[in-house]
């Protein structure tokens, strides 16, 4: 099983970033507009449509507000891994800065490279979206 992890520093408070990341229903569209073109809840799952046409169906595993961690699993869509489990967690780094860590375990291993690339591109958009404007 491939294990992927990437992270960014966000120039915004951990609370503000978590308010978006922890929103299972609409978080992807809020954190990565343009990269994600639609997010909707259907039969208890989140259906996310990406700009490249990829659609994934995700089940919420947990949303832990105390640790600012959300865990979800891809269970269907145009990409159908044998196994996919991902988490995003926000760590405070002062009052107006935080670290966002995105981790994923995926099978088959052949999906690791394209998923790592997509995660990297997604994190670039998330950073641009969630960074507070410099004053």
C-alpha positions in Angstrom: 0.0 0.0 0.0 1.3 3.4 -0.9 1.4 6.1 1.8 1.4 9.7 0.7 1.8 12.8 2.7 2.2 16.5 1.8 1.8 19.7 3.8 1.7 23.5 3.4 2.0 26.5 5.7 -1.1 28.7 5.6 -0.9 32.3 6.6 -4.2 32.2 8.5 -5.3 31.1 11.9 -5.8 27.4 12.5 -9.4 28.1 13.5 -10.2 29.9 10.2 -8.5 27.1 8.2 -10.3 24.4 10.2 -13.6 26.1 9.6 -13.2 25.3 5.9 -11.2 22.0 6.0 -13.6 20.5 8.6 -16.7 21.2 6.5 -17.3 17.8 5.1 -20.3 18.9 3.0 -18.8 21.8 1.1 -15.1 21.9 2.2 -13.6 20.9 -1.1 -15.4 23.6 -3.1 -14.5 26.2 -0.5 -10.9 25.3 -0.1 -10.0 24.7 -3.7 -12.3 26.7 -6.0 -11.5 26.1 -9.7 -9.6 22.9 -8.9 -12.9 21.5 -7.5 -16.0 22.5 -9.5 -18.7 20.9 -7.5 -19.3 19.3 -4.1 -22.6 17.8 -3.0 -24.0 15.3 -0.5 -25.7 12.3 -2.0 -27.0 9.4 0.0 -24.8 10.3 3.0 -21.6 10.5 0.9 -19.8 13.5 -0.5 -19.5 13.6 -4.3 -16.7 15.8 -5.5 -16.2 16.8 -9.1 -12.8 18.1 -10.2 -12.0 20.5 -13.0 -10.4 17.7 -15.1 -13.7 15.8 -15.0 -12.7 13.3 -12.3 -15.6 12.5 -9.9 -15.1 10.8 -6.5 -17.6 9.5 -4.0 -16.3 9.9 -0.5 -17.5 8.5 2.9 -16.8 10.6 6.0 -14.9 8.5 8.5 -14.6 11.1 11.2 -14.5 14.8 11.9 -12.6 15.6 15.1 -12.9 19.2 16.0 -10.6 18.9 19.0 -7.7 17.8 17.0 -8.8 19.6 13.8 -8.6 16.4 11.8 -11.0 15.0 9.1 -10.8 11.5 7.7 -12.6 10.3 4.6 -12.4 7.4 2.2 -12.9 7.3 -1.6 -15.5 4.6 -2.2 -16.5 5.2 -5.8 -16.5 7.5 -8.8 -14.5 7.6 -12.0 -11.4 6.6 -10.1 -12.0 3.4 -8.1 -9.1 2.4 -5.9 -9.1 -0.9 -4.1 -8.4 1.1 -0.9 -8.2 4.9 -0.3 -8.2 6.5 3.1 -7.2 10.1 3.5 -6.9 12.7 6.3 -6.4 16.4 6.6 -5.2 17.9 9.8 -4.6 21.5 10.8 -1.9 22.5 13.3 -1.5 26.0 14.8 1.8 27.7 14.3 1.1 31.0 16.2 -2.0 33.1 16.0 -2.1 33.8 12.3 -0.3 30.8 10.8 -0.9 27.1 10.6 0.3 23.9 9.0 -2.1 21.7 6.9 -1.1 18.1 6.6 -2.8 15.9 4.0 -2.1 12.2 4.2 -3.4 9.3 2.2 -3.1 5.5 2.0 -4.0 4.0 -1.4 -4.1 0.7 -3.3 -3.1 -0.2 -5.9 0.4 1.4 -5.7 0.1 2.5 -9.3 -2.4 5.2 -8.2 0.3 6.7 -5.9 2.0 8.9 -8.5 -1.1 10.5 -10.0 -2.7 11.0 -6.6 0.5 12.6 -5.2 0.5 15.0 -8.2 -3.2 15.8 -7.7 -2.6 16.4 -4.0 0.3 18.7 -4.7 -1.7 20.8 -7.2 -4.7 20.8 -4.8 -2.5 22.1 -2.0 -1.2 25.0 -4.2 -4.8 26.1 -4.7 -5.8 25.6 -1.1 -2.8 27.8 0.0 -3.8 30.6 -2.4 -7.4 30.3 -1.2 -6.9 30.2 2.5 -3.9 32.5 3.0 -5.1 35.8 4.5 -4.3 38.9 2.4 -1.1 40.6 3.7 -1.7 44.0 5.1 
